[in-house]
Structure formats: structure tokens, C-alpha cells
């Protein structure tokens, strides 16, 4: 009985997706360990102890509390690292949701970086431009957050429009809108009064939202994780992920969006407005990506570097990795985003506590993403094993019985087919 339950659980599609993602993570971590070992043993000033420390930090850097007086790594619950992990996960949850929603509807939203930038720009301009002496800071926060999401929705709708009405590939349109957004944000902040001119070394950065008292509430999380940057933004991100899950799986809108993604032409034949849903899907994706930038910079912890034309925000591209690893499930996006931010914390610990470079974790993430792209192949392999096993264990009598049942079913269908009269009175 227990074996049958386990077999039933294993044969579920969701179980195979989880196993494929876990396998990708495990292999990626082992790849990172091999790289740490190669780098460590290839340098004369690093020995086996450094290699062992590096490997442990890759797997459990979140629990490292530093080194003791004798130079030995110490372990335990590190509230600062945990809080910073949740803070870093907030924008990844939103950009991961952005990419996942587009994937669900048959689109590839590679424009999340540009949407993230546009949301950040509008959010900061509203948060810093509305005087807190006139409007309550909490109301300013909501205005800035909603305004940022609307800006991202408008920016995301542009590739959707050209895809729906001009049949231009959304990937090409998103790449163009990414760099347009980078230069627009740079230009508008360059001519604005939001630059941090009070600190000469930060003239290329925008004031934090704490400049006028507008910042995301800590919601008591600073008591749980003292010394960290965590705030209520992670709670907002989780709530939005749950809302997206409900919309995509429990509403007519979600059904229509996924139907257009499965087959646009069949959806149109069924009466679903495919063009409208394509634009709406990209607008929703843009709003979610913009919400990531809004939550990150409304925290009041980080200043925005406005010379963005030099590069696009990594959070937008990392959202692709988060969505792939989560197999586009909005709830799973929460956990994969936290895992990715955990690797970031491990990278910082590598830099601070060893002679390794934090960018080793980027190689690990790249390996995980590369493997997660093959998750479908892994699931097909698992399905193939199941089918082969079922074929080998099938009995000849059962097979004959199945053939007889099929023949009876076919005869029943033929007998039940209605006779269709033609115009000449003949029966078809």
C-alpha cells in the first residue's frame, strides 16, 4: 500500500518538476565545489583547509557567523545574513513572477530589466517629489508603489502591442525597450533635482527614500533579524505571488491567458480575444517587474545609481533563472528567489572569510540555470523509464484484454454516431 502511494506521488507531473529542479540545484552546487577545489589547490598560498572552508561556505554560508580567535569558521543562526537574504530575495520574487507569467502565456519576457528600471524611476520621482510635509508618508509610499507598477505595465505593454498587432517577436522588442529604458532613466535623472549633491562622492546616485521620511515599514522583521536590511517588502512580494497564483489558476482571466499561450489560433477560434490577452499578459509582467524595483528602492536602504546606460540591472535577468528553476509556478518562485539570494549571501561570505572571489557563486547559478533549462528533458527521461518499465511488466493476457476493450469501445462509438442528412436526402 505504501509503495503504491509513493509510486502515485512519483508519477505526478508536479513531483517530476520538483525532482528535476532539485537535481539541477544539487549538480550546480557540486560544480561550484569542484571549481573551489581547482582554484584552491592551484594556488600556492591556499591549501586543503581553505578549500574545505570554501566548499562549506557554498553549501551553508548562510549559517556562518565568522571566525573565532584561532581562525576557525564558526556556525550558527546568523540573523543578519537571514535578514539580508530576505531583502535581496524581494526583487527576485517580483522579476521571477514577471517572467513566469509571460512564460505561462507563451511569451518570453526578456524585458524585465527595462520594466524594472522604469518602475524604479517613477517610484523614486514620486516618493522624493511629493512633499511629506503636505502628504502623509504612508500615502506617498502607496502612490509611489502603484505609480511604479503602472509605469512598468505601460512599458511592458509595448512589446505586447507589437507582438499582437505586428507579429514582431517579443524578444527583439524587449531587448530594444531595455536599452531605451536605460537611456531614458539616465537622461531624466540627469536633468532632475533628485541627485545626491550633499555628498560629493555620491553625485551620480539618487537620494534614498528616507530623505523625506518615505520608506517601507519594517513590520517587526528588524526585531527578528537585527542588524539586517530586511523590511516589509518581502511580505508584499509574497502576497503578490499568492495573488498571481490565484489569478492564473482559479480565474477566467488566467484560463484565457494560458489558453492563448498554448495555442493562440485555437483560443481565437474559441472566442478568446488573443490580441488583447497578449498585450495584457505583457502589461502584467511589466507591472510585476517594476514592483521589484519599487520595493527594493522604497526600502530606504539603497541609493539608486542613475547612470544606468552602462549596464542593465541584474535583478531583471536573474528573474529568468528564478522562473526556470521554479518551472513557472508562482508559489515556487518565492522559494527559488530565496535560494538564489542565499547563494548571493554565500558569495559575500566567501569574499569576507576566505581568499575566494564571490563571483564563484555566479558560476554556480549559471550551472543551475543551464541544468534547469534541461528540466523538461529530465522529466521526459523519467517518463520514458516509467513507460518502459510498464511495458516490460505488462502481461500478454492484460494486453489482449486491453485490445478487446479498445475494439469494443470503437464499435460502440461507431454505433452511436448520428446519421447526418445531406441536401440530396442521402445519409452520410
C-alpha positions in Angstrom: 0.0 0.0 0.0 2.8 2.4 0.9 4.7 1.6 -2.3 1.6 2.3 -4.3 1.2 5.7 -2.6 4.8 6.5 -3.3 4.5 5.4 -6.9 1.4 7.5 -7.4 3.2 10.5 -5.9 6.2 9.9 -8.1 4.1 9.7 -11.2 2.6 13.1 -10.7 3.8 15.8 -13.1 4.4 18.2 -10.2 6.7 15.7 -8.4 8.8 15.3 -11.5 9.2 19.1 -11.9 10.3 19.4 -8.2 12.8 16.5 -8.7 14.2 18.0 -11.9 14.7 21.4 -10.1 16.3 19.8 -7.1 18.6 17.7 -9.3 19.7 20.9 -11.1 20.5 22.6 -7.8 22.5 19.7 -6.4 24.5 19.3 -9.6 25.1 23.1 -9.7 26.4 23.1 -6.1 28.7 20.2 -6.8 30.0 22.0 -9.9 30.8 25.0 -7.6 32.6 22.8 -5.2 34.8 21.4 -7.9 35.6 24.9 -9.0 36.5 25.9 -5.5 38.8 22.8 -5.2 40.5 23.5 -8.5 41.1 27.2 -7.6 42.2 26.4 -4.1 44.7 23.6 -5.0 46.1 25.6 -7.9 47.3 28.4 -5.7 50.3 28.0 -3.5 49.0 30.2 -0.7 45.8 28.2 -0.4 45.7 24.6 0.9 43.3 21.9 1.7 41.9 23.8 4.7 40.9 26.8 2.5 39.3 24.5 0.0 37.3 22.8 2.7 36.2 26.2 4.2 35.2 27.4 0.7 33.1 24.3 0.0 31.3 24.5 3.3 30.5 28.2 2.7 29.0 27.3 -0.6 26.6 24.8 0.9 26.0 26.6 4.2 27.4 30.1 4.0 24.1 31.5 5.4 24.8 29.8 8.7 28.4 31.1 9.1 28.9 33.5 12.0 32.5 34.4 11.1 35.8 33.1 12.5 36.9 32.7 16.2 40.1 33.9 17.7 42.0 30.9 16.4 40.8 31.5 12.8 38.3 28.6 12.7 34.9 29.1 11.0 32.0 29.3 13.5 28.5 28.2 12.7 25.0 29.0 14.0 21.9 31.1 13.3 23.0 34.4 11.8 20.1 36.8 11.9 21.9 39.5 9.9 22.5 37.1 7.0 19.0 35.7 7.1 17.5 39.2 7.0 19.7 40.3 4.2 18.8 37.2 2.3 15.1 38.1 2.5 15.8 41.6 1.5 17.8 40.5 -1.6 15.1 38.0 -2.4 12.3 40.6 -2.7 13.1 42.0 -6.2 13.9 38.4 -7.4 10.5 37.2 -6.4 8.9 40.0 -8.4 11.1 39.7 -11.5 10.7 35.9 -11.3 6.9 36.3 -11.3 7.2 38.7 -14.2 9.0 36.1 -16.4 6.8 33.2 -15.1 3.5 34.9 -16.0 4.8 35.6 -19.5 6.1 32.0 -19.9 2.7 30.7 -18.8 1.1 32.7 -21.7 3.6 31.6 -24.3 5.8 34.7 -24.2 9.4 35.3 -23.2 9.6 38.5 -21.2 13.3 39.3 -21.5 12.4 43.0 -21.0 12.2 42.7 -17.2 15.3 44.8 -16.7 13.8 47.8 -18.6 10.5 47.4 -16.8 12.4 47.2 -13.5 14.2 50.5 -14.4 11.0 52.3 -15.4 9.3 51.3 -12.2 12.3 52.4 -10.2 12.4 55.8 -11.8 8.7 56.6 -11.4 8.7 55.3 -7.9 11.6 57.4 -6.8 10.4 60.5 -8.5 7.0 60.2 -6.8 8.5 59.2 -3.4 11.0 62.1 -3.4 9.0 64.6 -5.3 5.8 64.6 -3.2 6.5 66.7 0.0 6.0 64.7 3.1 5.0 67.8 5.0 1.8 68.0 2.9 1.0 64.3 2.2 1.4 61.6 4.8 4.5 59.4 4.2 2.4 56.2 4.1 0.1 57.6 1.4 3.2 58.7 -0.5 4.5 55.2 -0.3 1.4 53.7 -1.8 1.3 56.4 -4.5 4.9 55.7 -5.4 4.4 51.9 -5.4 1.3 52.0 -7.5 2.8 54.6 -9.9 5.9 52.4 -10.4 3.8 49.4 -11.2 1.7 51.4 -13.7 4.9 52.6 -15.4 6.1 49.0 -15.7 2.8 47.9 -17.1 2.9 50.6 -19.8 6.5 49.8 -20.7 5.7 46.0 -20.8 2.7 46.6 -22.9 4.8 48.0 -25.8 6.4 44.6 -26.8 2.9 43.1 -26.3 1.4 45.5 -28.7 4.0 44.9 -31.4 3.7 41.2 -30.9 -0.1 41.1 -31.1 -0.7 43.6 -34.0 2.6 43.5 -36.0 3.7 39.9 -35.2 7.2 41.2 -34.2 9.0 38.8 -31.9 8.7 39.9 -28.3 12.3 39.1 -27.5 13.6 41.6 -30.1 11.1 44.2 -28.9 12.0 43.6 -25.3 15.8 44.0 -26.0 15.1 47.3 -27.6 12.9 48.6 -24.9 15.5 47.6 -22.3 18.1 49.9 -23.7 15.6 52.7 -24.4 14.5 52.5 -20.8 18.2 52.6 -19.6 18.9 55.8 -21.5 15.5 57.4 -20.7 16.1 56.8 -17.0 19.6 58.2 -17.2 18.5 61.3 -19.1 15.6 62.1 -16.8 17.5 61.7 -13.6 20.4 63.6 -15.1 18.2 66.7 -15.5 16.3 66.2 -12.2 16.9 67.5 -8.7 16.9 64.1 -7.1 20.7 63.6 -7.3 22.5 63.3 -4.0 24.5 66.5 -4.2 25.0 66.8 -0.5 27.6 64.0 -0.6 30.2 64.8 -3.3 31.2 61.2 -3.8 27.5 60.2 -4.5 26.5 62.8 -7.0 25.7 60.1 -9.5 23.3 58.5 -7.1 19.7 59.4 -6.2 18.6 60.1 -2.6 17.3 57.3 -0.5 13.6 57.5 0.2 14.5 58.1 3.8 15.5 61.6 2.6 11.9 62.8 3.1 10.8 60.1 5.5 9.2 57.7 3.0 10.4 54.1 3.5 8.9 50.7 3.7 7.8 49.6 7.2 9.9 47.0 8.9 6.7 45.3 10.1 8.7 43.9 13.1 11.1 42.0 10.9 14.0 44.1 12.3 13.3 42.6 15.7 13.6 39.0 14.3 16.7 39.8 12.1 18.6 42.6 13.9 21.3 44.4 12.0 19.9 43.4 8.6 18.3 45.3 5.8 15.0 43.3 5.8 11.7 45.1 5.7 8.1 44.5 4.9 8.8 44.4 1.2 9.3 40.6 1.3 5.8 40.3 2.8 4.3 42.4 0.0 6.2 40.3 -2.6 4.8 37.0 -1.1 1.3 38.4 -1.1 1.6 39.4 -4.7 2.9 35.9 -5.6 -0.2 34.3 -4.0 -2.4 36.7 -5.9 -0.8 35.8 -9.2 -1.2 32.1 -8.4 -4.9 32.6 -7.7 -5.4 34.7 -10.9 -3.5 32.2 -13.1 -5.1 29.1 -11.8 -8.5 30.0 -10.3 -9.9 32.7 -12.6 -11.3 33.0 -16.1 -8.6 35.6 -16.9 -5.9 33.2 -16.0 -7.5 30.5 -18.1 -7.7 32.8 -21.1 -4.1 33.9 -20.8 -2.9 30.3 -20.6 -5.1 29.3 -23.5 -3.6 32.0 -25.7 -0.2 30.7 -24.6 -1.0 27.1 -25.5 -2.4 27.9 -29.0 -3.2 31.4 -30.0 -5.3 30.4 -33.0 -7.4 27.8 -31.2 -8.0 30.4 -28.4 -9.3 32.8 -31.0 -11.5 30.1 -32.6 -13.0 29.5 -29.1 -13.9 33.2 -28.8 -11.0 34.4 -26.7 -9.5 37.8 -27.7 -6.0 36.7 -28.3 -4.5 40.1 -29.2 -5.9 41.7 -26.1 -4.6 38.9 -23.9 -1.1 39.0 -25.3 -1.0 42.8 -24.5 -2.5 42.2 -21.1 0.0 39.4 -20.3 3.0 41.6 -21.1 1.4 44.5 -19.1 1.0 42.3 -16.1 4.6 41.0 -16.5 5.9 44.6 -16.7 3.9 45.7 -13.6 5.4 42.8 -11.6 9.0 43.5 -12.7 8.5 47.2 -11.9 7.2 46.3 -8.5 10.5 44.6 -7.8 12.4 47.8 -8.4 9.8 49.8 -6.4 10.1 47.5 -3.3 13.9 47.4 -3.5 14.4 51.2 -3.5 11.4 52.2 -1.4 13.2 50.3 1.4 15.4 53.3 2.1 18.4 51.1 2.4 19.9 51.6 -1.1 20.7 54.5 -3.3 20.0 54.3 -7.0 22.9 54.8 -9.3 21.3 56.7 -12.2 24.0 56.2 -14.9 22.2 53.0 -15.9 23.2 53.2 -19.6 26.4 51.4 -18.7 24.6 48.2 -17.7 21.1 46.8 -17.1 20.0 45.7 -13.6 21.0 42.1 -12.9 17.7 41.5 -11.0 15.8 41.6 -14.3 17.9 38.8 -15.9 18.1 36.8 -12.7 14.3 36.7 -12.7 14.7 34.4 -15.8 16.7 32.0 -13.7 14.2 32.1 -10.8 11.3 31.4 -13.1 13.1 28.5 -14.9 14.1 26.9 -11.6 10.5 27.3 -10.3 9.1 25.8 -13.5 6.9 29.0 -13.8 5.0 28.2 -10.6 4.2 31.5 -8.8 4.4 29.9 -5.3 7.7 28.1 -6.2 9.1 31.4 -7.4 9.2 32.5 -3.7 11.5 29.7 -2.7 13.7 29.7 -5.7 14.2 33.5 -5.3 15.2 32.9 -1.7 17.6 30.2 -2.8 19.2 32.5 -5.3 19.6 35.2 -2.7 21.1 32.6 -0.3 23.8 32.0 -2.9 24.5 35.7 -3.0 25.0 35.7 0.7 27.3 32.7 0.4 29.3 34.6 -2.2 29.8 37.5 0.2 30.9 35.1 2.9 33.4 33.6 0.6 34.9 37.0 0.0 34.9 38.1 3.6 36.1 34.9 5.2 38.3 33.3 2.6 40.6 34.3 -0.3 38.0 33.3 -2.9 36.1 35.6 -5.1 32.3 36.0 -4.6 31.7 35.6 -8.4 32.2 31.8 -8.0 28.6 31.8 -6.9 27.7 33.3 -10.3 29.2 30.3 -11.9 27.1 28.1 -9.7 23.9 30.0 -10.6 24.9 29.7 -14.3 25.3 25.9 -14.0 21.9 25.6 -12.2 20.2 27.7 -14.8 21.8 25.7 -17.6 20.6 22.5 -16.0 17.1 23.8 -15.2 16.7 24.6 -18.9 17.1 20.8 -19.4 14.4 20.0 -16.7 12.0 19.1 -19.5 14.5 16.6 -20.8 14.9 15.2 -17.3 11.1 14.8 -16.9 10.9 13.1 -20.4 13.6 10.7 -19.3 11.7 9.9 -16.1 8.5 9.4 -18.1 10.4 7.2 -20.5 11.7 5.0 -17.7 8.2 4.6 -16.3 6.7 3.7 -19.7 9.5 1.2 -20.5 9.0 -0.4 -17.0 5.3 -0.6 -17.6 5.7 -2.2 -21.0 8.1 -4.8 -19.6 5.9 -5.7 -16.7 2.7 -5.9 -18.8 1.2 -9.4 -19.1 0.1 -10.8 -22.5 -3.4 -11.5 -21.2 -3.7 -8.0 -20.0 -2.6 -6.7 -23.3 -5.1 -8.9 -25.2 -7.8 -7.7 -22.8 -6.9 -4.1 -23.5 -7.1 -4.7 -27.3 -10.5 -6.3 -26.9 -11.7 -3.4 -24.8 -10.4 -0.9 -27.4 -12.2 -2.8 -30.2 -15.5 -2.9 -28.2 -15.1 0.8 -27.4 -14.5 1.6 -31.1 -17.6 -0.4 -32.2 -19.7 1.4 -29.5 -18.6 4.7 -30.8 -19.4 3.8 -34.4 -22.8 2.5 -33.4 -23.6 5.7 -31.5 -22.6 8.1 -34.3 -25.6 10.1 -35.5 -26.7 9.9 -39.1 -26.2 13.2 -40.9 -28.6 14.1 -43.8 -27.2 15.8 -46.8 -29.0 18.2 -49.0 -29.9 15.5 -51.5 -31.6 13.5 -48.8 -28.9 10.9 -48.6 -27.4 9.8 -45.3 -23.7 10.3 -44.6 
